[in-house]
Amino acid sequence: MKKIEATIRPSKFDEVMESLIEAGARGMTVSEIRGYGRHKDRVELYRGVKHAIEFQARLKLEILVEDEICSEMIEHLILAAQTGAIGDGKIFVSPSEQVLRIRTGEVNQEAL
């Protein structure tokens, strides 16, 4: 199994969620996060005063998938989240050794 972690723009969440469900995602965890990348400092004008925006609001998605559908899931994620502008986000894929469902004690595939 693989764990996919993705940071995306909040405005793209609905599209991404629909696309991932279509690709076979059975569930996901979503967290509100803040961070910065290459576009570190951005200045915005609010009521005539300039404010430096150091961290951008993003959503972090965590999805566990079977190895066989991982590539397809990533393709769906990219197509749905991509705007072509700086700050579209990142995707991290890592192996997941074991998954356990606390309620039933099911392991791995059954626990998804």
MODELLER restraints for C-alpha pairs under 7 A, 6 or more apart:
rsr = mdl.restraints
at = mdl.atoms
rsr.add(forms.Gaussian(group=physical.xy_distance, feature=features.Distance(at['CA:1:A'], at['CA:64:A']), mean=6.90, stdev=0.5))
rsr.add(forms.Gaussian(group=physical.xy_distance, feature=features.Distance(at['CA:1:A'], at['CA:65:A']), mean=5.76, stdev=0.5))
rsr.add(forms.Gaussian(group=physical.xy_distance, feature=features.Distance(at['CA:1:A'], at['CA:66:A']), mean=4.63, stdev=0.5))
rsr.add(forms.Gaussian(group=physical.xy_distance, feature=features.Distance(at['CA:1:A'], at['CA:67:A']), mean=5.08, stdev=0.5))
rsr.add(forms.Gaussian(group=physical.xy_distance, feature=features.Distance(at['CA:1:A'], at['CA:95:A']), mean=6.11, stdev=0.5))
rsr.add(forms.Gaussian(group=physical.xy_distance, feature=features.Distance(at['CA:1:A'], at['CA:96:A']), mean=5.37, stdev=0.5))
rsr.add(forms.Gaussian(group=physical.xy_distance, feature=features.Distance(at['CA:2:A'], at['CA:64:A']), mean=5.77, stdev=0.5))
rsr.add(forms.Gaussian(group=physical.xy_distance, feature=features.Distance(at['CA:2:A'], at['CA:65:A']), mean=5.50, stdev=0.5))
rsr.add(forms.Gaussian(group=physical.xy_distance, feature=features.Distance(at['CA:2:A'], at['CA:66:A']), mean=6.31, stdev=0.5))
rsr.add(forms.Gaussian(group=physical.xy_distance, feature=features.Distance(at['CA:2:A'], at['CA:67:A']), mean=6.01, stdev=0.5))
rsr.add(forms.Gaussian(group=physical.xy_distance, feature=features.Distance(at['CA:2:A'], at['CA:70:A']), mean=6.96, stdev=0.5))
rsr.add(forms.Gaussian(group=physical.xy_distance, feature=features.Distance(at['CA:2:A'], at['CA:93:A']), mean=6.59, stdev=0.5))
rsr.add(forms.Gaussian(group=physical.xy_distance, feature=features.Distance(at['CA:2:A'], at['CA:94:A']), mean=5.64, stdev=0.5))
rsr.add(forms.Gaussian(group=physical.xy_distance, feature=features.Distance(at['CA:2:A'], at['CA:95:A']), mean=4.52, stdev=0.5))
rsr.add(forms.Gaussian(group=physical.xy_distance, feature=features.Distance(at['CA:2:A'], at['CA:96:A']), mean=5.15, stdev=0.5))
rsr.add(forms.Gaussian(group=physical.xy_distance, feature=features.Distance(at['CA:3:A'], at['CA:62:A']), mean=6.88, stdev=0.5))
rsr.add(forms.Gaussian(group=physical.xy_distance, feature=features.Distance(at['CA:3:A'], at['CA:63:A']), mean=5.70, stdev=0.5))
rsr.add(forms.Gaussian(group=physical.xy_distance, feature=features.Distance(at['CA:3:A'], at['CA:64:A']), mean=4.60, stdev=0.5))
rsr.add(forms.Gaussian(group=physical.xy_distance, feature=features.Distance(at['CA:3:A'], at['CA:65:A']), mean=6.53, stdev=0.5))
rsr.add(forms.Gaussian(group=physical.xy_distance, feature=features.Distance(at['CA:3:A'], at['CA:93:A']), mean=5.69, stdev=0.5))
rsr.add(forms.Gaussian(group=physical.xy_distance, feature=features.Distance(at['CA:3:A'], at['CA:94:A']), mean=5.29, stdev=0.5))
rsr.add(forms.Gaussian(group=physical.xy_distance, feature=features.Distance(at['CA:3:A'], at['CA:95:A']), mean=6.04, stdev=0.5))
rsr.add(forms.Gaussian(group=physical.xy_distance, feature=features.Distance(at['CA:3:A'], at['CA:96:A']), mean=5.89, stdev=0.5))
rsr.add(forms.Gaussian(group=physical.xy_distance, feature=features.Distance(at['CA:4:A'], at['CA:62:A']), mean=5.69, stdev=0.5))
rsr.add(forms.Gaussian(group=physical.xy_distance, feature=features.Distance(at['CA:4:A'], at['CA:63:A']), mean=5.13, stdev=0.5))
rsr.add(forms.Gaussian(group=physical.xy_distance, feature=features.Distance(at['CA:4:A'], at['CA:64:A']), mean=6.33, stdev=0.5))
rsr.add(forms.Gaussian(group=physical.xy_distance, feature=features.Distance(at['CA:4:A'], at['CA:91:A']), mean=6.91, stdev=0.5))
rsr.add(forms.Gaussian(group=physical.xy_distance, feature=features.Distance(at['CA:4:A'], at['CA:92:A']), mean=5.78, stdev=0.5))
rsr.add(forms.Gaussian(group=physical.xy_distance, feature=features.Distance(at['CA:4:A'], at['CA:93:A']), mean=4.66, stdev=0.5))
rsr.add(forms.Gaussian(group=physical.xy_distance, feature=features.Distance(at['CA:4:A'], at['CA:94:A']), mean=6.69, stdev=0.5))
rsr.add(forms.Gaussian(group=physical.xy_distance, feature=features.Distance(at['CA:5:A'], at['CA:60:A']), mean=6.81, stdev=0.5))
rsr.add(forms.Gaussian(group=physical.xy_distance, feature=features.Distance(at['CA:5:A'], at['CA:61:A']), mean=5.53, stdev=0.5))
rsr.add(forms.Gaussian(group=physical.xy_distance, feature=features.Distance(at['CA:5:A'], at['CA:62:A']), mean=4.60, stdev=0.5))
rsr.add(forms.Gaussian(group=physical.xy_distance, feature=features.Distance(at['CA:5:A'], at['CA:63:A']), mean=6.58, stdev=0.5))
rsr.add(forms.Gaussian(group=physical.xy_distance, feature=features.Distance(at['CA:5:A'], at['CA:91:A']), mean=5.70, stdev=0.5))
rsr.add(forms.Gaussian(group=physical.xy_distance, feature=features.Distance(at['CA:5:A'], at['CA:92:A']), mean=5.04, stdev=0.5))
rsr.add(forms.Gaussian(group=physical.xy_distance, feature=features.Distance(at['CA:5:A'], at['CA:93:A']), mean=6.39, stdev=0.5))
rsr.add(forms.Gaussian(group=physical.xy_distance, feature=features.Distance(at['CA:6:A'], at['CA:60:A']), mean=5.53, stdev=0.5))
rsr.add(forms.Gaussian(group=physical.xy_distance, feature=features.Distance(at['CA:6:A'], at['CA:61:A']), mean=5.12, stdev=0.5))
rsr.add(forms.Gaussian(group=physical.xy_distance, feature=features.Distance(at['CA:6:A'], at['CA:62:A']), mean=6.69, stdev=0.5))
rsr.add(forms.Gaussian(group=physical.xy_distance, feature=features.Distance(at['CA:6:A'], at['CA:90:A']), mean=5.60, stdev=0.5))
rsr.add(forms.Gaussian(group=physical.xy_distance, feature=features.Distance(at['CA:6:A'], at['CA:91:A']), mean=4.28, stdev=0.5))
rsr.add(forms.Gaussian(group=physical.xy_distance, feature=features.Distance(at['CA:6:A'], at['CA:92:A']), mean=6.20, stdev=0.5))
rsr.add(forms.Gaussian(group=physical.xy_distance, feature=features.Distance(at['CA:7:A'], at['CA:58:A']), mean=6.26, stdev=0.5))
rsr.add(forms.Gaussian(group=physical.xy_distance, feature=features.Distance(at['CA:7:A'], at['CA:59:A']), mean=5.49, stdev=0.5))
rsr.add(forms.Gaussian(group=physical.xy_distance, feature=features.Distance(at['CA:7:A'], at['CA:60:A']), mean=4.48, stdev=0.5))
rsr.add(forms.Gaussian(group=physical.xy_distance, feature=features.Distance(at['CA:7:A'], at['CA:61:A']), mean=6.41, stdev=0.5))
rsr.add(forms.Gaussian(group=physical.xy_distance, feature=features.Distance(at['CA:7:A'], at['CA:89:A']), mean=4.96, stdev=0.5))
rsr.add(forms.Gaussian(group=physical.xy_distance, feature=features.Distance(at['CA:7:A'], at['CA:90:A']), mean=5.36, stdev=0.5))
rsr.add(forms.Gaussian(group=physical.xy_distance, feature=features.Distance(at['CA:7:A'], at['CA:91:A']), mean=6.58, stdev=0.5))
rsr.add(forms.Gaussian(group=physical.xy_distance, feature=features.Distance(at['CA:8:A'], at['CA:58:A']), mean=5.65, stdev=0.5))
rsr.add(forms.Gaussian(group=physical.xy_distance, feature=features.Distance(at['CA:8:A'], at['CA:59:A']), mean=5.37, stdev=0.5))
rsr.add(forms.Gaussian(group=physical.xy_distance, feature=features.Distance(at['CA:8:A'], at['CA:60:A']), mean=6.55, stdev=0.5))
rsr.add(forms.Gaussian(group=physical.xy_distance, feature=features.Distance(at['CA:8:A'], at['CA:81:A']), mean=6.47, stdev=0.5))
rsr.add(forms.Gaussian(group=physical.xy_distance, feature=features.Distance(at['CA:8:A'], at['CA:88:A']), mean=6.03, stdev=0.5))
rsr.add(forms.Gaussian(group=physical.xy_distance, feature=features.Distance(at['CA:8:A'], at['CA:89:A']), mean=4.86, stdev=0.5))
rsr.add(forms.Gaussian(group=physical.xy_distance, feature=features.Distance(at['CA:9:A'], at['CA:58:A']), mean=5.12, stdev=0.5))
rsr.add(forms.Gaussian(group=physical.xy_distance, feature=features.Distance(at['CA:9:A'], at['CA:59:A']), mean=6.30, stdev=0.5))
rsr.add(forms.Gaussian(group=physical.xy_distance, feature=features.Distance(at['CA:9:A'], at['CA:88:A']), mean=6.28, stdev=0.5))
rsr.add(forms.Gaussian(group=physical.xy_distance, feature=features.Distance(at['CA:9:A'], at['CA:89:A']), mean=6.99, stdev=0.5))
rsr.add(forms.Gaussian(group=physical.xy_distance, feature=features.Distance(at['CA:10:A'], at['CA:58:A']), mean=5.66, stdev=0.5))
rsr.add(forms.Gaussian(group=physical.xy_distance, feature=features.Distance(at['CA:10:A'], at['CA:59:A']), mean=5.74, stdev=0.5))
rsr.add(forms.Gaussian(group=physical.xy_distance, feature=features.Distance(at['CA:12:A'], at['CA:81:A']), mean=5.66, stdev=0.5))
rsr.add(forms.Gaussian(group=physical.xy_distance, feature=features.Distance(at['CA:15:A'], at['CA:80:A']), mean=5.64, stdev=0.5))
rsr.add(forms.Gaussian(group=physical.xy_distance, feature=features.Distance(at['CA:16:A'], at['CA:77:A']), mean=5.93, stdev=0.5))
rsr.add(forms.Gaussian(group=physical.xy_distance, feature=features.Distance(at['CA:16:A'], at['CA:80:A']), mean=4.96, stdev=0.5))
rsr.add(forms.Gaussian(group=physical.xy_distance, feature=features.Distance(at['CA:16:A'], at['CA:81:A']), mean=5.94, stdev=0.5))
rsr.add(forms.Gaussian(group=physical.xy_distance, feature=features.Distance(at['CA:19:A'], at['CA:76:A']), mean=5.84, stdev=0.5))
rsr.add(forms.Gaussian(group=physical.xy_distance, feature=features.Distance(at['CA:19:A'], at['CA:77:A']), mean=6.88, stdev=0.5))
rsr.add(forms.Gaussian(group=physical.xy_distance, feature=features.Distance(at['CA:19:A'], at['CA:80:A']), mean=6.58, stdev=0.5))
rsr.add(forms.Gaussian(group=physical.xy_distance, feature=features.Distance(at['CA:20:A'], at['CA:73:A']), mean=6.35, stdev=0.5))
rsr.add(forms.Gaussian(group=physical.xy_distance, feature=features.Distance(at['CA:20:A'], at['CA:76:A']), mean=6.30, stdev=0.5))
rsr.add(forms.Gaussian(group=physical.xy_distance, feature=features.Distance(at['CA:20:A'], at['CA:77:A']), mean=6.52, stdev=0.5))
rsr.add(forms.Gaussian(group=physical.xy_distance, feature=features.Distance(at['CA:23:A'], at['CA:72:A']), mean=6.92, stdev=0.5))
rsr.add(forms.Gaussian(group=physical.xy_distance, feature=features.Distance(at['CA:23:A'], at['CA:73:A']), mean=5.84, stdev=0.5))
rsr.add(forms.Gaussian(group=physical.xy_distance, feature=features.Distance(at['CA:23:A'], at['CA:76:A']), mean=6.85, stdev=0.5))
rsr.add(forms.Gaussian(group=physical.xy_distance, feature=features.Distance(at['CA:27:A'], at['CA:63:A']), mean=6.76, stdev=0.5))
rsr.add(forms.Gaussian(group=physical.xy_distance, feature=features.Distance(at['CA:28:A'], at['CA:61:A']), mean=6.59, stdev=0.5))
rsr.add(forms.Gaussian(group=physical.xy_distance, feature=features.Distance(at['CA:28:A'], at['CA:62:A']), mean=5.58, stdev=0.5))
rsr.add(forms.Gaussian(group=physical.xy_distance, feature=features.Distance(at['CA:28:A'], at['CA:63:A']), mean=4.81, stdev=0.5))
rsr.add(forms.Gaussian(group=physical.xy_distance, feature=features.Distance(at['CA:29:A'], at['CA:61:A']), mean=5.68, stdev=0.5))
rsr.add(forms.Gaussian(group=physical.xy_distance, feature=features.Distance(at['CA:29:A'], at['CA:62:A']), mean=5.09, stdev=0.5))
rsr.add(forms.Gaussian(group=physical.xy_distance, feature=features.Distance(at['CA:29:A'], at['CA:63:A']), mean=6.72, stdev=0.5))
rsr.add(forms.Gaussian(group=physical.xy_distance, feature=features.Distance(at['CA:30:A'], at['CA:59:A']), mean=6.62, stdev=0.5))
rsr.add(forms.Gaussian(group=physical.xy_distance, feature=features.Distance(at['CA:30:A'], at['CA:60:A']), mean=5.60, stdev=0.5))
rsr.add(forms.Gaussian(group=physical.xy_distance, feature=features.Distance(at['CA:30:A'], at['CA:61:A']), mean=4.72, stdev=0.5))
rsr.add(forms.Gaussian(group=physical.xy_distance, feature=features.Distance(at['CA:30:A'], at['CA:62:A']), mean=6.57, stdev=0.5))
rsr.add(forms.Gaussian(group=physical.xy_distance, feature=features.Distance(at['CA:31:A'], at['CA:59:A']), mean=5.66, stdev=0.5))
rsr.add(forms.Gaussian(group=physical.xy_distance, feature=features.Distance(at['CA:31:A'], at['CA:60:A']), mean=5.11, stdev=0.5))
rsr.add(forms.Gaussian(group=physical.xy_distance, feature=features.Distance(at['CA:31:A'], at['CA:61:A']), mean=6.69, stdev=0.5))
rsr.add(forms.Gaussian(group=physical.xy_distance, feature=features.Distance(at['CA:32:A'], at['CA:58:A']), mean=6.17, stdev=0.5))
rsr.add(forms.Gaussian(group=physical.xy_distance, feature=features.Distance(at['CA:32:A'], at['CA:59:A']), mean=4.75, stdev=0.5))
rsr.add(forms.Gaussian(group=physical.xy_distance, feature=features.Distance(at['CA:32:A'], at['CA:60:A']), mean=6.35, stdev=0.5))
rsr.add(forms.Gaussian(group=physical.xy_distance, feature=features.Distance(at['CA:33:A'], at['CA:57:A']), mean=5.98, stdev=0.5))
rsr.add(forms.Gaussian(group=physical.xy_distance, feature=features.Distance(at['CA:33:A'], at['CA:58:A']), mean=5.29, stdev=0.5))
rsr.add(forms.Gaussian(group=physical.xy_distance, feature=features.Distance(at['CA:33:A'], at['CA:59:A']), mean=5.67, stdev=0.5))
rsr.add(forms.Gaussian(group=physical.xy_distance, feature=features.Distance(at['CA:33:A'], at['CA:60:A']), mean=6.55, stdev=0.5))
rsr.add(forms.Gaussian(group=physical.xy_distance, feature=features.Distance(at['CA:34:A'], at['CA:55:A']), mean=5.55, stdev=0.5))
rsr.add(forms.Gaussian(group=physical.xy_distance, feature=features.Distance(at['CA:34:A'], at['CA:56:A']), mean=5.27, stdev=0.5))
rsr.add(forms.Gaussian(group=physical.xy_distance, feature=features.Distance(at['CA:34:A'], at['CA:57:A']), mean=4.54, stdev=0.5))
rsr.add(forms.Gaussian(group=physical.xy_distance, feature=features.Distance(at['CA:34:A'], at['CA:58:A']), mean=5.69, stdev=0.5))
rsr.add(forms.Gaussian(group=physical.xy_distance, feature=features.Distance(at['CA:35:A'], at['CA:55:A']), mean=4.66, stdev=0.5))
rsr.add(forms.Gaussian(group=physical.xy_distance, feature=features.Distance(at['CA:35:A'], at['CA:56:A']), mean=5.35, stdev=0.5))
rsr.add(forms.Gaussian(group=physical.xy_distance, feature=features.Distance(at['CA:35:A'], at['CA:57:A']), mean=6.80, stdev=0.5))
rsr.add(forms.Gaussian(group=physical.xy_distance, feature=features.Distance(at['CA:36:A'], at['CA:54:A']), mean=6.85, stdev=0.5))
rsr.add(forms.Gaussian(group=physical.xy_distance, feature=features.Distance(at['CA:36:A'], at['CA:55:A']), mean=5.14, stdev=0.5))
rsr.add(forms.Gaussian(group=physical.xy_distance, feature=features.Distance(at['CA:36:A'], at['CA:56:A']), mean=6.01, stdev=0.5))
rsr.add(forms.Gaussian(group=physical.xy_distance, feature=features.Distance(at['CA:40:A'], at['CA:54:A']), mean=6.04, stdev=0.5))
rsr.add(forms.Gaussian(group=physical.xy_distance, feature=features.Distance(at['CA:41:A'], at['CA:52:A']), mean=6.36, stdev=0.5))
rsr.add(forms.Gaussian(group=physical.xy_distance, feature=features.Distance(at['CA:41:A'], at['CA:53:A']), mean=5.99, stdev=0.5))
rsr.add(forms.Gaussian(group=physical.xy_distance, feature=features.Distance(at['CA:41:A'], at['CA:54:A']), mean=5.07, stdev=0.5))
rsr.add(forms.Gaussian(group=physical.xy_distance, feature=features.Distance(at['CA:42:A'], at['CA:52:A']), mean=5.70, stdev=0.5))
rsr.add(forms.Gaussian(group=physical.xy_distance, feature=features.Distance(at['CA:42:A'], at['CA:53:A']), mean=5.17, stdev=0.5))
rsr.add(forms.Gaussian(group=physical.xy_distance, feature=features.Distance(at['CA:42:A'], at['CA:54:A']), mean=6.60, stdev=0.5))
rsr.add(forms.Gaussian(group=physical.xy_distance, feature=features.Distance(at['CA:43:A'], at['CA:50:A']), mean=6.36, stdev=0.5))
rsr.add(forms.Gaussian(group=physical.xy_distance, feature=features.Distance(at['CA:43:A'], at['CA:51:A']), mean=5.53, stdev=0.5))
rsr.add(forms.Gaussian(group=physical.xy_distance, feature=features.Distance(at['CA:43:A'], at['CA:52:A']), mean=4.47, stdev=0.5))
rsr.add(forms.Gaussian(group=physical.xy_distance, feature=features.Distance(at['CA:43:A'], at['CA:53:A']), mean=5.85, stdev=0.5))
rsr.add(forms.Gaussian(group=physical.xy_distance, feature=features.Distance(at['CA:44:A'], at['CA:50:A']), mean=5.69, stdev=0.5))
rsr.add(forms.Gaussian(group=physical.xy_distance, feature=features.Distance(at['CA:44:A'], at['CA:51:A']), mean=5.37, stdev=0.5))
rsr.add(forms.Gaussian(group=physical.xy_distance, feature=features.Distance(at['CA:44:A'], at['CA:52:A']), mean=6.48, stdev=0.5))
rsr.add(forms.Gaussian(group=physical.xy_distance, feature=features.Distance(at['CA:45:A'], at['CA:51:A']), mean=6.25, stdev=0.5))
rsr.add(forms.Gaussian(group=physical.xy_distance, feature=features.Distance(at['CA:81:A'], at['CA:88:A']), mean=6.87, stdev=0.5))
rsr.add(forms.Gaussian(group=physical.xy_distance, feature=features.Distance(at['CA:82:A'], at['CA:88:A']), mean=5.99, stdev=0.5))
rsr.add(forms.Gaussian(group=physical.xy_distance, feature=features.Distance(at['CA:98:A'], at['CA:108:A']), mean=5.73, stdev=0.5))
rsr.add(forms.Gaussian(group=physical.xy_distance, feature=features.Distance(at['CA:99:A'], at['CA:107:A']), mean=5.61, stdev=0.5))
rsr.add(forms.Gaussian(group=physical.xy_distance, feature=features.Distance(at['CA:99:A'], at['CA:108:A']), mean=4.66, stdev=0.5))
rsr.add(forms.Gaussian(group=physical.xy_distance, feature=features.Distance(at['CA:99:A'], at['CA:111:A']), mean=6.33, stdev=0.5))
rsr.add(forms.Gaussian(group=physical.xy_distance, feature=features.Distance(at['CA:100:A'], at['CA:106:A']), mean=5.67, stdev=0.5))
rsr.add(forms.Gaussian(group=physical.xy_distance, feature=features.Distance(at['CA:100:A'], at['CA:107:A']), mean=4.57, stdev=0.5))
rsr.add(forms.Gaussian(group=physical.xy_distance, feature=features.Distance(at['CA:100:A'], at['CA:108:A']), mean=6.23, stdev=0.5))
rsr.add(forms.Gaussian(group=physical.xy_distance, feature=features.Distance(at['CA:100:A'], at['CA:111:A']), mean=5.68, stdev=0.5))
rsr.add(forms.Gaussian(group=physical.xy_distance, feature=features.Distance(at['CA:101:A'], at['CA:107:A']), mean=6.50, stdev=0.5))
rsr.add(forms.Gaussian(group=physical.xy_distance, feature=features.Distance(at['CA:101:A'], at['CA:111:A']), mean=5.08, stdev=0.5))
